[in-house]
């Protein structure tokens, strides 16, 4: 995969542009490129990539053998442009919906059309909608780890009259409790029972909690980087590659289990 990343960089193909070509999100492209083997890619996405890079059994080309010449670069660029043209023009995002159910296809199409409509209005609202949809995107990215996000969506659907208030599609007890708490909070908010001055201390604790989480995440990242460096040092390697990755990961696990991290002390 290192060779593929190097090739994409040499060709000047950004993650955004590759995502549009493959018909997936940018985050999904990052996920694909973090895999250790192209055979772990979805078959149809792997075929699209090989088509873009002119890789096939017939011509004997492999990623390792590709030499980026002016002609090769032009041919790849032409394939990217043709793909963009076929999917609706440069800047358009092509979505492969064939694997989705009819209901899911309809829902996704409705969401895409609504987003396009809301983002293509007068300047002030366009800016507000962009930020609102950015937040929504962040929520969708976090939904697997934060179940309350689904409860928020459910509550708003009910409050806006789209869904029966007695309908529970998730954990009924937790959704019921969360909706009751959220209703009480929004009632207080809408009836003027809350003010910036009254909630300043609560908001300060909210900010502190987020900053604490960020610090803990940064600390963990730094710790993992320290462990990685120590594993390389103990094994006598200078970097991680396909030939030594398994051995290094085992060493990292060993170092974590024994708690012997260079430059740190037990608390």
VOPALUM-958463 format. One line per field, with one value per residue: x, y, z of N, C-alpha, C, O in turn; residue number from 0. Coordinates in steps of 0.001 Angstrom, whole numbers, plus 500000, padded with zeros to 6 digits. Example, Ala and Ser with C-alpha at 12.3 -4.5 7.8 and 13.67 -1.06 7.14 Angstrom:
BEGIN
n.X <- c(513190:512850)
n.Y <- c(494310:497750)
n.Z <- c(507800:507080)
ca.X <- c(512300:513670)
ca.Y <- c(495500:498940)
ca.Z <- c(507800:507140)
c.X <- c(513200:512900)
c.Y <- c(496700:500030)
c.Z <- c(507800:507870)
o.X <- c(514236:513409)
o.Y <- c(496681:501138)
o.Z <- c(508465:508039)
i <- c(0:1)
This chain:
BEGIN
n.X <- c(500818:502078:503425:501287:500270:502475:502512:500058:500556:502673:501361:499733:497153:494605:493128:490489:489785:490198:488295:485934:486136:486008:483538:482968:483165:485570:486698:486340:488136:490545:490343:490484:493104:494576:494495:496280:496468:495576:493687:491865:490201:486872:485590:484588:485593:488312:488602:487896:490010:492206:491520:491749:494506:495517:496049:496304:495973:496532:498324:500416:501068:501817:501453:503982:505545:504894:505838:505990:505411:505234:503257:501859:500891:499208:497315:496115:495032:493197:491428:490396:489115:487225:485687:484610:483116:481247:479840:478465:479874:482793:483591:481234:479753:479880:477746:477585:474848:473958:474292:472598:469414:466109:464653:466713:468160:466321:466098:468766:469043:467058:468152:470548:469544:468174:470277:471794:469961:469661:472215:472569:471573:470720:473499:473943:472382:473424:475994:475440:474036:476034:477825:476090:475503:478048:478479:476509:477558:479819:478536:477307:479582:480380:478424:478355:479839:478654:475739:473706:473430:471762:469422:468984:468424:466088:464392:464144:462894:460450:459575:459253:457112:457268:457423:455821:455413:455514:457049:459803:462847:465308:467210:464692:464230:466466:466217:463735:464233:466236:464856:462991:464656:465833:463578:462819:465055:464960:462485:462966:464862:463392:461394:462544:463827:466477:469724:472642:474319:473434:474142:476821:478813:478236:478680:481364:482436:481727:483373:485855:485778:485798:488299:489901:489442:490594:493253:493821:493549:495601:497762:497645:498165:500790:501974:501635:503204:505689:505958:506008:508412:510185:509786:510755:513415:514224:514022:515755:515104:514505:512195:508664:507551:506063:507337:508162:506087:504247:505889:506737:504321:503642:505716:505110:502710:503742:505425:503523:502097:503951:504505:506791:507934:510094:511324:509150:507442:505968:502869)
n.Y <- c(498791:501134:501694:502267:504607:506269:506314:507547:510043:510864:511049:513126:512859:513676:512800:513562:513755:511117:509885:510858:509686:506951:506899:507151:508318:510770:510004:507260:506592:507130:505099:502835:503115:502663:499993:496871:495400:495292:493455:493416:495468:496504:494591:495875:498446:498047:497129:499455:501133:499765:500029:502778:503102:501608:498843:495440:491886:491268:493200:492896:494727:496024:497696:498102:498035:500204:503039:506412:508337:511100:510523:508453:509802:511671:509941:508810:511106:511779:509634:510126:512588:511824:510090:511872:513440:511575:511082:513338:515674:517728:518001:516961:514450:511044:508436:505079:503207:500656:498521:499026:498812:499362:501181:502381:503562:505459:507054:508030:509446:511409:512754:513735:515446:517301:518399:519571:521484:523112:524076:525628:528335:531769:533919:534366:532419:530210:530010:529559:527136:525515:525245:524071:521616:520585:520091:518164:516148:515484:514419:512159:510701:510000:508440:505648:505331:506986:506586:508317:510197:509107:509089:511810:512526:511008:512228:514848:514292:513397:515656:517482:516502:514400:511781:509254:509969:507888:505977:503790:503115:502291:501407:501080:501873:503521:505427:506519:507673:509516:511190:512316:513795:515546:516901:518275:519953:521505:522700:524344:525996:527204:528559:530665:530168:529876:531340:533030:533908:532357:529837:529861:528706:525979:525674:526258:524006:522132:522881:522446:519675:518727:519697:518237:515644:515891:516332:513907:512195:513157:512625:509839:509299:510269:508526:506054:506534:506745:504120:502763:503705:502692:499941:499584:500256:498245:496004:496531:497833:500432:501440:500730:498182:496072:493622:493460:494251:492633:491494:493798:494855:492876:493211:495798:495290:493671:495474:497297:495623:495011:497468:498960:501692:503758:506687:507228:507045:505008:505860)
n.Z <- c(500000:500524:498163:496496:497654:497267:494480:493864:494948:493329:490923:491470:492410:494425:497635:497743:495032:494196:495762:494605:492106:492766:493890:496614:500049:501230:503649:503503:501503:502815:504705:503033:502050:504279:504663:504567:502284:498910:498092:500066:499599:498584:495896:493546:493811:493774:491140:489760:490533:489405:486738:486417:486826:484807:485133:484611:484070:481487:480395:482075:483961:487180:490339:491371:489102:487571:485748:485963:483382:481068:479159:480463:482713:481472:480351:482634:483736:481740:481993:484528:484077:482157:483652:485519:483785:482816:485116:485568:485312:486048:489433:490273:492338:492128:493000:493764:493876:493685:495444:497503:499215:497803:499338:500800:498739:497850:500175:500446:498057:498417:500618:499499:497507:499085:500595:498537:497649:499923:500218:498054:498039:498959:499947:502841:504191:502916:503949:506673:506467:505426:507598:509441:508194:508134:510842:511165:509575:511063:513274:512158:511516:514043:515112:515574:517868:519677:520886:521634:519658:517714:519190:519465:516789:516476:518394:517350:514932:515848:517304:515253:513949:512122:512901:514862:518280:520095:518979:518894:517712:518505:521404:523588:526320:526923:524892:525526:528086:527385:525611:527344:529062:527215:526301:528646:528949:526582:526885:529098:527897:525775:527143:528387:530751:531036:530879:529609:531681:533853:533041:532618:534224:533970:531223:531171:532457:530571:528387:529572:529954:527313:526464:528188:527237:524699:525419:526663:524499:522840:524507:524563:521872:521667:523454:522149:519920:521110:522065:519637:518532:520430:520051:517432:517911:519737:518142:516163:513791:511338:510285:509748:507619:505064:505439:508073:509702:511175:513161:514489:515463:517272:519089:519967:521326:523334:524707:525652:527372:529359:530319:530027:529032:527406:528900:530493:533631:536188:537640)
ca.X <- c(500000:502979:503681:500094:500253:503540:502103:499001:501205:503452:500400:499019:495739:494255:492165:489157:489535:490091:487000:484914:486273:485553:482152:482895:483554:487008:487094:486412:489398:491584:490221:491012:494555:495200:494521:497612:496426:494536:492650:490873:489286:485698:486011:484272:486475:489632:488539:487932:491373:493065:491173:492337:495967:495865:496637:495546:496799:496897:499512:501465:501353:501505:501774:505439:506201:504454:506755:505199:505924:504278:502130:501068:500219:498129:496277:495390:494258:492068:490449:489732:488221:486128:484829:483879:482144:480179:479046:477733:480727:483837:483075:480075:480094:479140:477461:477145:473763:473459:474329:471628:468009:465337:464321:467940:468473:465396:466478:470019:468778:466322:469095:471456:468804:467898:471539:472123:469018:469942:473540:472541:470636:471382:474799:473951:471859:474338:477084:474886:473732:477294:478325:475141:475684:479359:478257:475738:478499:480627:477673:477151:480847:480549:477187:478592:480428:477827:474353:472784:473209:470549:468281:468742:467740:464731:463625:463840:461916:459156:459198:458868:455881:457482:457414:454975:456213:455626:457847:461178:463572:466583:466976:463504:464389:467426:465659:462650:464845:466943:463856:462424:465652:465988:462349:462896:466080:464498:461384:463621:465509:462402:460535:463318:464306:467931:470435:474093:474934:473084:474744:478234:479618:477998:479354:482800:482759:481595:484596:486961:485676:486248:489744:490503:489386:491587:494568:493993:493753:496949:498696:497642:498852:502214:502413:501734:504351:506862:506034:506417:509842:510911:509707:511712:514761:514525:514125:516827:514568:514407:510826:507724:507153:505276:508104:508375:504955:503697:506841:506750:503060:503742:506611:504356:501792:504562:505864:502352:501710:504906:504517:508155:508029:511242:511014:507970:507493:504658:502281)
ca.Y <- c(500000:502288:501968:502906:505980:507007:506493:508566:511325:511215:511409:514324:512539:513935:511876:514035:513393:509662:509545:511132:508670:505659:507001:506970:509510:510941:509187:505870:506449:507012:503750:501891:503251:502172:498536:496386:494591:495737:492430:493674:496492:495974:494156:496844:499605:497600:497102:500851:501629:499140:500634:504117:503015:500750:497608:494246:490700:491239:493996:492548:495873:496017:499003:498177:498170:501414:504156:507598:509148:512141:509862:507731:510826:512218:508922:508730:512350:511671:508697:510828:513594:511133:509588:513019:513834:510568:511116:514591:516846:517940:518514:516185:513243:509878:507464:503772:502827:499337:497576:499444:498454:500420:502196:503106:504392:506597:507915:508704:510421:512521:513517:514453:516531:518321:519073:520435:522604:524008:524684:526448:529432:533054:533828:534254:531104:529201:529881:528921:525742:524779:524902:523137:520298:520096:519505:516939:515154:515038:513567:510876:509991:509570:507804:504288:505396:507835:506218:509427:510935:508537:509527:513219:512513:510505:513253:515946:513803:513379:517022:518192:515905:513391:510434:509031:510153:506623:505034:503627:502263:501906:500893:501833:502498:504616:506469:507139:508519:510619:512119:513050:514770:516553:517720:519174:520957:522415:523485:525387:526903:527949:529365:531748:529802:529743:532510:532824:534088:531223:528599:530076:527722:524684:525677:526207:522607:521467:523170:521778:518243:518500:519912:517100:514513:516132:516128:512472:511604:513539:511887:508456:509285:510413:507291:505025:506854:506379:502660:502352:504002:501746:498621:499616:500272:496939:495000:496918:498333:501892:501786:499619:497870:494839:492450:493393:494839:491692:491376:495063:494973:491968:493867:496907:494701:493204:496647:497820:494700:495064:498829:499534:502692:504621:508092:507401:506379:504618:506841)
ca.Z <- c(500000:500478:496747:495937:498158:496574:493081:493833:495203:492143:489877:491884:492617:495821:498240:497355:493635:494134:496363:493596:491051:493292:494329:498058:500790:501417:504792:503072:500783:503844:505273:502034:501923:505506:504626:504208:501064:497971:497996:501114:499096:497883:494566:492493:493969:493312:489674:489310:490726:488391:485453:486412:486761:483669:485648:484255:483828:480060:480086:483022:484820:488601:490917:491519:487803:486869:485623:485644:482277:480660:478503:481476:483507:480640:480210:483911:483841:480819:482561:485627:483496:481509:484717:486056:482764:482771:486348:485677:485171:487038:490692:490684:493078:491643:494052:493298:494776:493305:496563:498510:499003:497126:500347:501122:497584:497878:501298:500143:496987:499028:501443:498604:496862:500095:500890:497399:497647:501049:500048:496842:498238:499121:500593:504304:504545:502382:504906:507866:506154:505274:508933:510052:507585:508569:512167:510975:509054:512196:514091:511466:511653:515433:515566:516067:519201:520549:520554:521884:518412:517105:519997:519108:515496:516709:519106:516440:513967:516544:517654:514027:513442:511087:513476:516033:519497:520831:518193:519388:516777:519094:522755:523994:527637:526839:524034:526300:529115:526735:525076:528474:529502:526166:526311:529802:528679:525533:527462:529887:526940:524997:528016:528985:532081:530998:530365:529500:532990:534715:532539:532307:534945:533337:529927:531434:532723:529276:527632:530259:529700:525934:526435:528881:526312:523656:526024:526864:523179:522412:525349:524108:520582:521942:524094:521114:519079:521908:522065:518280:518403:521266:519401:516319:518477:520325:517079:515257:512518:511222:509919:509593:506247:504965:505854:509518:510411:512139:514267:515228:516196:518414:520045:520553:522304:524455:525463:526366:528443:530465:530819:530012:527973:527603:529144:531322:534926:536709:538572)
c.X <- c(500857:503265:502495:500021:501296:503157:501043:499580:501983:502545:499623:497531:495417:493255:490734:488817:489390:488753:485864:484941:485719:484092:481968:483275:485068:487503:487228:487703:490560:491554:490791:492541:495301:495239:495888:497644:495278:493403:491587:489915:488012:486047:485779:485168:487899:489681:488617:489333:492308:492791:491805:493843:496460:496618:495742:496507:497297:498187:500647:501853:501002:501891:503277:506141:505857:505534:505948:505918:504887:503043:501235:500260:499024:496979:495450:494493:493031:490990:489690:488717:487010:485151:483983:482791:480966:479272:478392:478584:481724:483234:481842:480543:479223:478963:476942:476110:473296:473394:473290:470230:467292:465020:465541:468354:467611:465781:467742:469837:468047:467254:470022:470767:468518:469158:471920:471235:469350:471290:473586:471478:471412:472561:474738:473501:472787:475468:476602:474619:474997:477820:477399:475332:477060:479235:477499:476635:479370:479816:477504:478426:480993:479410:477404:479116:479598:476350:473353:472512:471951:469306:467932:467983:466287:463858:463211:462820:460525:458658:458726:457660:456051:457286:456489:455813:456366:456412:459277:461901:464900:466312:465856:463688:465319:466893:464567:463221:465506:465954:463219:463365:465788:464768:462398:463894:465606:463317:461944:464229:464480:461529:461297:463835:465809:468532:471927:474755:474664:473840:476239:479119:479465:478714:480862:483245:482684:482863:485777:486961:486166:487757:490482:490546:490434:492996:494846:494255:495151:497994:498803:498368:500359:502781:502604:502930:505656:507069:506513:507917:510670:510921:510699:513145:515149:514731:515202:516355:514532:512999:509984:507428:506436:506016:508245:507193:504424:504586:506819:505470:503051:504630:505914:503409:502550:504980:504709:501994:502662:505073:505876:508334:509162:510787:509791:508177:506099:504167:501776)
c.Y <- c(501267:502697:502688:504356:506839:507299:507579:509950:511794:511655:512669:514099:512704:512895:512258:513587:511885:509210:509754:510075:507322:505685:506735:508282:509588:510080:507720:505607:506304:505612:502702:501915:502823:500651:498062:495597:495075:494725:492575:494795:495803:495705:495220:498081:499269:497594:498523:501432:501070:499729:502015:504064:502123:499500:496434:493091:490672:492003:493758:493675:495564:497385:499182:498480:499472:502491:505369:508430:510212:511514:509146:508716:511397:511222:508776:509950:512303:510737:509340:511842:512949:510591:510707:513470:512879:510619:512465:515830:516971:518551:517773:514926:512102:508883:506175:503251:501391:498367:497888:498950:499629:501552:503046:504020:505648:507582:508701:509763:511638:513403:514345:515645:517668:519106:520039:521679:523617:524709:525640:527530:530712:532963:533585:532871:529993:528946:529176:527435:524907:524331:523895:521721:519714:519441:518183:515811:514597:514106:512186:510039:509364:508691:506397:504281:506206:507565:507356:510250:510420:508994:510985:513295:512070:511543:514368:515536:513798:514799:517814:517550:514857:511965:510371:509147:508891:505564:505007:502625:501753:501247:501707:502555:503704:505763:507233:508113:509744:511653:512934:514134:515900:517469:518736:520299:521979:523260:524632:526435:527801:528863:530461:531438:529636:531025:532217:532914:532902:529955:528726:529030:526336:524590:525622:524768:521778:521646:522441:520273:517899:518664:518762:515875:514661:515880:514650:511756:511903:512765:510438:508332:509370:509148:506183:505265:506491:504871:502151:502555:503004:500352:498534:499518:498891:495860:495336:497364:499858:502347:500523:499429:496520:493622:492320:493860:493923:491581:492640:495226:494056:492578:495037:496394:494237:494377:497229:496945:494766:496475:499484:500456:503644:506045:508312:506655:506039:505648:506086)
c.Z <- c(500000:499036:496107:496387:497462:495129:492969:494058:493976:490998:490216:492072:494094:496326:497837:495937:493464:494704:495359:492495:491516:493741:495805:498731:500905:502579:504403:502286:501767:504459:504325:502035:503184:505566:504139:502906:500178:497844:499074:500719:498580:496426:493504:492578:493511:491789:489108:489431:489662:487010:485331:486177:485625:484129:485269:484030:482389:479779:481075:483958:486272:489139:491027:490203:487076:486907:485169:484595:481946:480028:479516:482316:482753:480516:481484:484079:482938:481364:483717:485098:482836:482533:485298:485083:482737:483994:486571:485594:486293:488292:491152:491404:492595:492774:493422:494292:494577:494482:497637:498172:498346:498094:500691:499973:497576:498968:500975:499061:497544:499864:500567:497951:497842:500446:499773:497383:498736:500920:498863:496967:498495:500084:502101:504731:504068:503371:506175:507616:506008:506640:509627:509508:507910:509940:512051:510475:510176:513103:513460:511578:513035:515935:516127:517495:520189:520219:520761:520628:517721:517859:519701:517789:515673:517381:518160:515388:514579:516819:516444:513344:512367:511596:514687:517302:520333:520053:518717:518496:517354:520447:523391:525320:527566:525989:524770:527327:528478:526214:526199:528969:528489:526106:527457:529544:527650:526010:528286:528973:526243:525850:528751:530369:532147:530435:530343:530869:533905:534320:532260:532989:534331:532001:530110:531705:531448:528448:528249:529981:528300:525830:527111:527966:525209:524188:526219:525540:522662:523193:524899:522768:520769:522575:523071:520201:519795:521908:520708:518094:519213:520634:518241:516832:519004:519255:516062:513885:512528:510864:509814:508108:506241:505529:507367:510356:511508:513377:515131:516038:517415:519502:520735:521626:523544:525347:526271:527559:529637:531016:530829:528841:528293:527845:529969:532623:535369:537704:539807)
o.X <- c(500428:503338:502666:499737:501036:503432:501115:499148:501956:502909:498934:496733:495912:492617:489886:487717:488559:488143:484948:483898:485043:483478:480957:483661:485766:488585:488107:488290:491443:492600:491497:493188:496518:495927:496569:498711:494152:492275:490536:488932:488065:486730:486642:485474:488593:490682:489304:489794:493109:493709:492331:494393:497662:497670:494550:497704:498359:499042:501721:502855:499995:502583:503796:507202:506478:506072:505306:506892:503785:501917:500009:499083:497953:495811:494229:493345:491949:489796:488487:487601:485896:483938:482790:481690:479816:478098:477828:478080:481538:482458:481428:481615:477995:479934:475985:476453:472345:472534:473115:469901:467801:465102:465438:468843:468097:465798:467793:470412:468371:467163:470262:471346:468606:469117:472316:471708:469324:471483:474555:470591:472624:472627:475414:474161:472925:475853:477286:474936:475036:478211:477863:475325:477224:479803:477804:476495:479629:480345:477554:478362:481643:479441:476708:478871:479813:475776:472285:471486:471162:468265:466761:467010:465372:462705:462055:461974:459544:457488:457896:457234:455066:457015:456392:456844:457247:456431:459887:461604:465541:465283:466039:463338:465001:467091:464477:462755:465356:466179:462938:462941:465849:464904:462065:463631:465822:463164:461463:464125:464677:460979:460748:464243:466356:467916:472403:475635:475548:474138:476854:480067:480444:479291:481566:484306:483464:483374:486607:488019:486864:488425:491557:491547:491083:493831:495959:495071:495817:498987:499893:499105:501117:503907:503598:503587:506600:508193:507322:508608:511712:511937:511398:513975:516257:515513:515526:517109:514531:512638:510502:507094:506232:505387:508425:507272:504178:504092:506875:505517:502518:504329:506094:503307:502068:504905:504883:501634:502244:505706:506099:508825:509172:509963:509389:508996:505140:504927:501242)
o.Y <- c(502326:503884:503592:505241:507990:508381:508432:510920:512974:512521:513225:515024:511942:512199:511394:513105:511422:508268:508938:509631:506631:504638:506170:509242:508595:509497:507016:504530:505468:505011:501789:500868:502641:500078:498764:495170:495246:495098:491938:495047:494640:496509:495457:498699:500107:498004:498773:502143:501805:499908:502378:504872:501901:499152:496437:493294:490118:491535:494344:493584:494912:498148:500276:499104:499796:502810:505346:509127:510207:511918:509224:508486:511586:511605:508636:509840:512738:511001:509128:511942:513462:510622:510531:513835:513310:510252:512718:516937:516398:519504:517926:514399:512173:508523:506185:502894:500952:497486:497112:498703:500750:502727:504262:505126:506751:508792:509909:510849:512772:514630:515519:516728:518843:520329:521176:522788:524825:525803:526382:527640:530755:532064:532685:532221:528963:527799:528292:526587:523744:523176:522984:520750:518495:518376:517213:514663:513395:513129:511169:508818:508330:508243:505994:503337:506124:508242:507369:510924:511208:509256:511364:514040:512665:511730:514790:516340:514146:515113:518714:518003:514455:511052:511333:508480:508820:504393:506050:501430:500884:500592:502884:503730:504776:506931:508455:509247:510865:512855:514119:515252:517071:518672:519906:521456:523179:524406:525761:527632:529012:529840:531110:532345:529295:531705:531277:532118:532478:529110:527803:528529:525603:523553:525015:524350:520846:520685:521881:519672:516903:517859:518359:515159:513687:515291:514182:510837:511025:512302:509869:507370:508646:508742:505458:504321:505998:504390:501226:501685:502529:499659:497532:498802:498416:494928:494520:497288:500488:503499:499406:500387:495909:492696:491220:493869:494366:491575:492558:495686:494415:492471:495254:496978:494386:494296:497609:497448:494600:496667:500454:500057:504268:506570:509460:505739:506703:506217:506700)
o.Z <- c(499542:498719:495289:495580:497112:494610:492085:493434:493626:490203:489361:491918:494924:495536:497619:495669:492681:494197:495270:492017:490755:493948:496223:498064:500701:502513:504899:502390:501580:504703:504753:502023:503156:506410:503391:502464:500644:497523:499010:501416:498181:495792:492659:491558:492934:491200:488117:488537:489084:486209:484279:485428:485482:483594:485575:483826:482104:479027:480939:484666:486546:488464:490804:490186:486064:487967:484119:484880:482496:480320:479438:482593:483330:480568:481423:484508:483332:481224:483871:485609:482939:482325:485543:485494:482647:483931:487636:485784:487367:488219:492301:491105:492643:493439:492648:495419:495224:494512:498576:497012:498332:497739:500855:500203:497329:498742:501204:499144:497190:499829:500850:497856:497488:500578:500027:497133:498503:501449:498701:496121:498279:500923:502599:505542:504728:503601:506690:508451:506409:506814:510313:510264:507956:510183:512745:510896:510235:513634:514151:511717:513191:517081:517060:518247:521398:519367:520148:520537:517200:517256:519683:517674:515104:516990:518164:514994:513922:516602:516576:512281:511748:510816:515448:517402:521190:520433:518955:518522:516763:520615:523700:525435:528083:526321:524656:527432:528964:526356:526019:529262:528862:525886:527272:529872:527819:525588:528192:529241:526135:525341:529641:531095:533196:529614:530979:531195:534650:535164:531726:532385:534188:531675:529303:531241:531255:527873:527534:529795:528110:525180:526667:527918:524827:523501:525977:525465:522113:522632:524854:522549:520123:522285:523106:519762:519179:521770:520634:517563:518760:520674:518087:516272:518758:519440:515199:512915:513586:511104:509792:507412:507290:506041:507888:511585:512630:514505:516358:517179:518465:520691:521933:522705:524667:526573:527429:528623:530782:532055:531555:527785:529355:527097:530159:532702:534976:538487:540731)
i <- c(0:1:2:3:4:5:6:7:8:9:10:11:12:13:14:15:16:17:18:19:20:21:22:23:24:25:26:27:28:29:30:31:32:33:34:35:36:37:38:39:40:41:42:43:44:45:46:47:48:49:50:51:52:53:54:55:56:57:58:59:60:61:62:63:64:65:66:67:68:69:70:71:72:73:74:75:76:77:78:79:80:81:82:83:84:85:86:87:88:89:90:91:92:93:94:95:96:97:98:99:100:101:102:103:104:105:106:107:108:109:110:111:112:113:114:115:116:117:118:119:120:121:122:123:124:125:126:127:128:129:130:131:132:133:134:135:136:137:138:139:140:141:142:143:144:145:146:147:148:149:150:151:152:153:154:155:156:157:158:159:160:161:162:163:164:165:166:167:168:169:170:171:172:173:174:175:176:177:178:179:180:181:182:183:184:185:186:187:188:189:190:191:192:193:194:195:196:197:198:199:200:201:202:203:204:205:206:207:208:209:210:211:212:213:214:215:216:217:218:219:220:221:222:223:224:225:226:227:228:229:230:231:232:233:234:235:236:237:238:239:240:241:242:243:244:245:246:247:248:249:250:251:252:253:254:255:256:257:258:259:260:261:262:263:264:265:266)
